């Protein structure tokens, strides 16, 4: 049984359609895996940012004392100490803001 050229073309077209469907399924799986990887990396980055902030506050005695004094004391801080305290808090709030925005867009869990 000999097939005509048009019949071979039809068979090739059917095979091509199956190949396109299979490749689309494969791309869908890859996109899903990529999304999971991005979410994991974002969660890790958010965690590392907070971890670094805590380490910086906790590993330096002068910084720890200043932070603790600013939280519990009613005495005024010097201008330099107040500036340092504000920068510490600003760093923490930037990390909180980043975490909030990532949670709002669904990248990390709330």
Beta strands, then each sheet from edge to edge (+ up, - down):
end
